[in-house]
Amino acid sequence: MKSRIVLCLVILACSHINSFAQLEDTKQDQLVFKLPAYIEYKLHKIKLPNGVQLQYAEQGDAGGIPVIFLHGITDSWHSFESVLPYLPSNIHAFALSQRGHGDSDRPLSGYRPKDFADDVAAFIRMQHLKSVFIVGHSMGGVIAQKFVLDYPQLVNGVVIIGSDASFKDNPGIPEFYQEVVKLEGAINKEFMHEFQKSTLAKPIDPVYYDTLVAEGLKVPARVFKAAFQGLMEVDYLDELKKIDKPVLIFWGDKDSFCFRTDQEMLVKKIRNSQLMIYQGTGHALHWEEPQKFTDDLVSFINKKIIVD
């Protein structure tokens, strides 16, 4: 049922039917959070050896625990903007805008999970980081899986948020993909509004929400289609048994794109993994519960550091 609702929202957006430009006014007094007023991160750009330039936000002590944050499809480093203020200073955080997204370069090709994972490996090496914790949401979670499979020596631990080992068999996703294939040129604002709203189970700060929609509009339709095609082509389920790093899996029980059976399969296949379920949250649970998510993330990292 949830996937059918998502599909209907997208079809309406593709048909250019008018929709609200922000979350319903009746819900504005029910905001889960507001972004803290202070900002500690700094924005940078880096040109990788393959010629692709990435923008990223950096925060924390240079000698701290390195953590790489990877956003979902059409998002950018802003996907973790609400998380950064809650991180302790000993976390050296890097929130990337991956190729094709945000204010990073948009090459004509290279939008498979492997391409994104290779970018992350190049970024880590250019930053002279020995090994990192990798945190991925949705598409970023798929990239995180590919990254730990291809570059285990660069990984301390993995955190997967609202993701799967394969999206192609999720109810509603093939139909959704067919709607995405029809997109051309610049993505329509109504489409992006409906898409981002479908990832939420409850309202978030409207200013932050508008930022997320605006970042999504920076992504050309060709990038959206190519990245989505990359997600539809991969299935890492049989390879997950190779992962020997600790993995924490976050899932909101109102997720419209990923389902509990898929999360349980991830736990079954990855031997050193744990599933953490957030009640009443959707696909982008770190937008809805940023402080709780950050607390749980830091606890996972600290346990790994103590064990080592």
N, C-alpha and C positions, 0 to 999 in steps of 0.2 A: 504493500500500500504506500509506504513512504517513497519508494522509487517512482511509483506512478505519479505521485504528487510532484516530485522533482521534475519529472519529464514534462508534466503539464505546465509547470512554471517556465521551463526553458522554451517550450513550443510557443507559449504566449509571448515571451520576449522576442523570439525570432520573427514573430508575426507583427512586431512593432505595436503591440497593444499597450496602452498607457498603464503604468504602474506607479506606485508611490516612490518618490525619490529618496525616501528615508524610511526607517522603521516606523510603524504606526504610532501616531501621537498618543494614543491611549496607553501605550506601553513605555513612554518616555520616563515615567516615574518609577519604573521597575528595573532600571539599569543595574547590571551586575557589578560593574566597576567603572571607574574613570581613570584615565591615564594619569599617573603622578606628574606633578608640575615640573619636577626636576628632570634633567636629561644628562646622562653621563657618557653616552656613546659618542663616537666620532665616525664620520663617514669618510671612506676612502675609495679609490679605484686602483685596480691592479691589472696589468696586462700579462696574461698567461703566455707561456712559450708558443702555444698554438695561435696566438694573435688575438684571442678573444679577451676583451676587457670587461671585468666584473666590478660592480659596485658592492660594497659591503659596509656594515656597521660593526665597529669594534669597541669593546668595553672590557674593563677589568685590568688587573695587574698583568704586566707583560710576562712575568714569571709564574703566573697562575696556571690553573688547570685548563687546557685548551678545549673548547666546546664549539663545534660547528653546527649551525642551525640552517636547515634546508626547507624552504617553503614549498607549498603545493602549486599546482598548475594555475597560471595567470597571477599568482601572488608575487611578492618581492620580500626584501628583508623586513619590510613593515609588518609582515605576518607575525614577527616575534618582537615587535616594538613594545607591546604590552607586557612582555615577559622580562625584557632587559632590566627594567628598574628594580625588579625583585631579586635579581641575582646578587650573590655576595661578591665582594671585590676580588676574592681569590679565584673566581671563575673568569678566565680569559675568553670572552665570548666573541664569536665571529658570525654575524647573521648575513648570509650571502643573498644577493639578487642573482639568480642563476641566468645563464645565457638566454637571451630572448625575453627576459622579464625585467620589470622595473626600469632602471636607467643603465642597465648593462647592455653590451653589444647584442645585436640581433643578426647573427650570421644566417646565410641562406639555408644551411643544413646543420645537422648534428644535434638532434633533439631526442635521441634515444636515451634510456636510463644510463647506458654505458657511457655515452658522451658526457652527460652531466657528472657521472662518477669520476671520469677521467679529469674533468675540470677541477673537481674537489681535490683529487690527489695532487695535481699540479699546484693548486693554491696552497695546500699544506706544506709542500716542499719549498715553495717560494717564501713562506713565512717561517721556515726553519723549525717547524713543529715536528717532534719525534712521533707522537701518536696522539689521537684526539678521541673525545666522545662525539659521536655523530648523532644529531637529532633531526629527524625528518617527518614532516607532516604530509599526508596524502601522497601526491607524486614524490615529494621529498622522502617519504618513507620507503617507497620503491627504490629510489636512488640510494638510500642508506643501505638497503639490503644488497644491492649490486656492489656498492662500495666495499662493504665488509667481506663480500665474497671474493672480490678482485684484489683488495688491498688490506688483508687482515693485519699485516705488520704495522699499519698506520692507525689501527683502531684499539682503543681501550674499552669502549662499550658503545652500545647502540640503543637509541630510544626511537620508537616508532609511534606516531600519533595518527589515528584514524586512517590506516592504510591496509594493504593487503599484499599477498605475494603475486596475485593476478587479479586484475579488474575485469577481464573480458567476460567472465561468467557470472558477474554480479547482476542480479535482476535490475533491469532498466538501463544499465550502462551501455549495452550495444545500441539501444534506441537513442540514448543521449548522444553517443558518438556520431550517429547518422545525422543528428541535428547540427552538431559541431561542424561536420564536413561541409554543410551547406553555407557556412559563413564565408564571407569574402571581405577583403580590405580591412577597414577598422571595425572593431567589435562594437556592436550597438550598445548604448548605455543601459537600455532596458534589459537587454540580455544579461549584462554583467551584474546589474542590480539583482535580478532574479537568481542568477547563479550563486552569488555570494550569500544572499538571504537563505538559499536552500541548504547552506552548510551550517546554519544556526538553528538551535532549538529554542533559544530565548534571546531577547534583545541585548545588544551591547552598546557601549558609548557611541552615540550617533556621529560624532566627529571622527572617531576612529573608523567607524563603519564606512563613512564617506571616503576616507583615505584609502581603504582597502578596495573600494569600487574604482576610485580614480587610478590606483596602481594597476588594476586589472585592465583598464582601458588602454594602457600603454602597450599591451601585448597585441601584436598584429594577429589577424585570424590565421595566417599561414603558420605562425609559431604555435598557436593553440592547437591547430589541427595536427601538426607534426609531433608535438609533445604528447598529445592524446593518442595518436597512432602508436607511438613508442610504448605507451602504457598498455595498449591493447595487444601488442605483439609479445610481451614477456610473461613468463610464468616461472617463478623461482621456487615453487613449492618443493620440488624434488631436490633442489640444491641446498635448502635451508639446513639440512642435517650437517653440512660442512662448517657451519658457523660455530666457533668455539669461544666467542666473546659473550659476556653477559648482555642480555637484551631485556629492556623494559618496554612493554606494549601498552599504550594508552588507547582507550576506546570509550566514546560516549554512547550510552544506551539509546539515544535518539538519533544516531547516525543514519543518514539517508543513503549513503553511498557504500558503506562497509557494514558487515553484519557479524553478529556474535560468533556464528559458526566458523567464519573465516578467521576471527581472532583466536578462537580455540585451536584451530588448525595450525596457526603460527606457533602457538605455545607447544603444541604436540611435536612439531617438526624441529623447533629450535630448543635444544636440550637445556640450555642455561637461560631460560626466559621466564618472565612473569607478566601476567595480564592484570592491569589496573583499570577498573571500570568506573567511570564517572556517571552518576545518576542524573538524568534530566538534561544532559548536554548533547550537542550534535556533533557533526563531523569536525568542526574547528573548535574543539573543546578548550584549547589554550587561549582562544579569544574570549570565551565565556567565563573561564575560571583561571585567569593568568596567575594569580598568586598561589592558589592551590596547586596548579600544575608545576609552577616553579619550585615550590617547597618539595614536592614529590620527586622532581627531577634532581634537585640538589641532594636529597637523601640518597637516591640511587647512586649518584656520583661519589658521595662520601663513603658509602659502604664499599664500593669498588676500590677506592683509594686505601681504606683501612685494611682490607683483605690483602692488598699488594704490599 
